[in-house]
Amino acid sequence: MSRMDNIIDLIRRSSSFLVVSHENPDCDALGSTLAVALVLRRLGKDVAMYNKDGVPSYLRFLPECSDIVDSVAHVTGEVDVVMLLDCADISRPGEEFENFISRSGATVVSIDHHATNRSGSDYCIVDENASSTGVILYGIIKRLGVPISSEVAECLFCTIVGDTGSFRYSNTCSETFRIAAELVDCGADPEKISRFIYDSEPIGKVMLRTLAMKTLEVTEGIAFVHVSSEMFEKTGTKKEDSEGIVGMARSVEGVEVAVFLRQEPDMGWKVSLRSKEYVDVAQIAGHYGGGGHRRAAGCLISGPLATIKSRLCGSIQEAMSWTE
């Protein structure tokens, strides 16, 4: 049996599920979580959903999102299977989840599209060529024989829009468009989804972006931009509101690699790396204990901001030299 066959069989013979995605969830993480939960419930399964940081405001339009809990203490009863989605590592959902897994005895299934996946799950499908985790799930749902409802289609379409930057990134391929077209036929509304993701931003988020872009530094094809704890406090925003800032830095003409640093109290700086054409930022993130995709990756680094930027600049310049 193939890996997918094994997972299909496990789903069919199991009764209770916990669906989990990474902290600070994005479109792919939340859309995948909800799509899986909706399908499992359609199959008559007992399903709980968990995310450490809950649901960001711009994704609260997605169906059943109010069922997502932000503490595993709210998950009652036995859990046969944990569906770990869009997570390159078992630690990505947070410490509380790691503690839960260590004592639960549940079978862990990992569905992901990060080449750097090291989740160590019991069952694992990693397709780094998939434009989103939701695209992989689309294949599983089709194999399960469950009709794709308008709600599931909306969630899956959201994963594609988010992870392809509305079909702009290099992970967009002909399959991406074919799947997206079927999801629209099943009831996904591209205008509605794009409006909530891109055109419904709170004023605080706009102010945060304004402050962040004032920190923009561009040198030799590298752009740096950051958000400090003070900026979050001044604008009354949360870390979820910093989504998209790295893309603004990457959009600057002549920039190959954009670096966004977000201050994490008592933890250091969360680093998001994006490249345009040729630099493999997953390799760079890997040097600092992180990972991701060739064009989008991240890591966590402790230390003074100036020191971190200097170290990253050296790593990026070295990576650039490899491709010359």
Buried (B, 14 or more C-beta within 10 A) or exposed (E): EEEBEBBBEBBEEBEBBBBBBBBBBBBBBBBBBBBBBBBBBBBEBBBBBBBBBBBBBBBEBBBBBEBBBBEBEEBEEEBBBBBBBBBBBBBBBBEBBEEBBEEBEBBBBBBBBBBBBBBEBBBBBBBBEBBBBBBBBBBBBEEBEBEBBEBBBBBBBBBBBBBBBBBEBBBBBEEBBEBBEBBEEBBBEBEEBBEBBEEEBBEBBEBBBEBBEEBBEBEEBBBBBBBBEEBBEEBEBBBBBBBBBBBBBBEBEEBBBBBBBBBEEEEBBBBBBBBBEBBBBBBBBBEBEBBBBBBBBBBBBEEEBEEBBEBBBEBBBEBBEEEE
